[in-house]
Amino acid sequence: MSGEELENYETDMELALYREYRDVARLFSYVIETERRFYLANFVDLQVRSAAGEVYFELRLQDAWVWDVYRSKRFVKSVRVVTFKDVNVEELAKTDIDL
């Protein structure tokens, strides 16, 4: 496979992922962004934790969709994320997510 073919394949996968996001976004109430992933979810629980002098975030999501071009199944029942980096959670008004 040439470099150009690989680049075209990756571009096609990213476009398909965006189209899927556009189609499913109206099903969810929250947008969650972490250092490594972007999620849509209908339930979010964010807890600030501390251990050994370090502060970290524990994030639990239910009924979620994961933005990841390499996942074969992006819909997940529950997700647990632990991170030392920033977490952004936005509750969306239904009119905000009508694409």
HELIX and SHEET records of a PDB file:
HELIX    1   1 GLY A    3  VAL A   24  1                                  22    
HELIX    2   2 ALA A   25  LEU A   27  5                                   3    
HELIX    3   3 LYS A   94  ASP A   96  5                                   3    
SHEET    1   A 5 PHE A  75  THR A  83  0                                        
SHEET    2   A 5 GLU A  54  TRP A  67 -1                                        
SHEET    3   A 5 PHE A  38  ALA A  51 -1                                        
SHEET    4   A 5 TYR A  30  GLU A  33 -1                                        
SHEET    5   A 5 ASN A  88  GLU A  91 -1                                        
END                                                                             
